[in-house]
Amino acid sequence: MAGFRALAEQVRNPRLVAAQRRTALRKCLERFAPYGHRATWHHLCTRAGIATQDRDPDPERLVAALAELEEARALWLAYEEEFAARRRKEKHDGIRQPGAIDEWHRRTWGGCDIVPCESPQRHPAARLAVVLRRMIVAMETGRPRRDCPVCGGIRFAWLPESVDAPAPGPACLRCGVLAPVSVLTPEVLTAAGRVHGAGAFAAA
């Protein structure tokens, strides 16, 4: 099975037809998809000007989408290295009790669903690297806040939980990001509990 870098080379390979390069980009998302596979694909297509169902897209647009994905992946890999080094030091110093950031990092290890979204079509408009950096800073700071760490929105709603994939936190009504519980104040979480699911987003 090809890795991310090999697939990225296929996306850039001018000897391949556009459909093959598109397939390679989709497969890149099986290795790294910050919003989840479908939402990350929708995000990249929207920003690069590609129709999500276009089987013969402009290769230059595919390369632009790949460049944004690679930028975010480089940021995340650097963060994972820093996190692993810090945890090794903490364990060496006898600090073994996992905290909120440890739980978040375990859930997001490998780079998928780092910043899950309310739906595949509802996600932040900023570049992936910008969104990841904002979420990392919020988690590293460790201080609960009243606004969304990604877009600054102040209204949230809990989505109906799935048995297979319970929500990590309430969804921001502005950008659709599911914010980790640990980054929000108890007051915000309580208010989000009074707002319910899809109807809230229809009105947002």
MODA-V705765 format. One line per field, one symbol per residue. psi: psi as a letter, one per 40 degrees, with the letter a starting at -180 (. if undefined). burial: + if it has 16 or more other ideal C-beta (glycine too) atoms within 10 Angstrom, else -. A space follows every 50 residues. Layout:
# MODA-V705765
psi=???
burial=???
This chain:
# MODA-V705765
psi=hiiddddddddeheeiidddddddddddeedhgdeidddddddddddefh hdehegihddddddddddddddddddddddddddddddddddeegehiad dddddddeheehfdgiididehiidiiddddddddddddddehiieihed eeiehihhihiiddgiheiihhedeehhhideeiidddddddeehhbddd dde.
burial=---+--++-++----+----+++++-+++-++++++-++++++++-++-+ ------+-+-++++++-+++-++-++--+---+---+------------- +--++--+--++++++++-+-+++-+-++-++++++-++----+--++++ +-+-+++++-------++++++++++++++++++---++-++--+----+ +--+
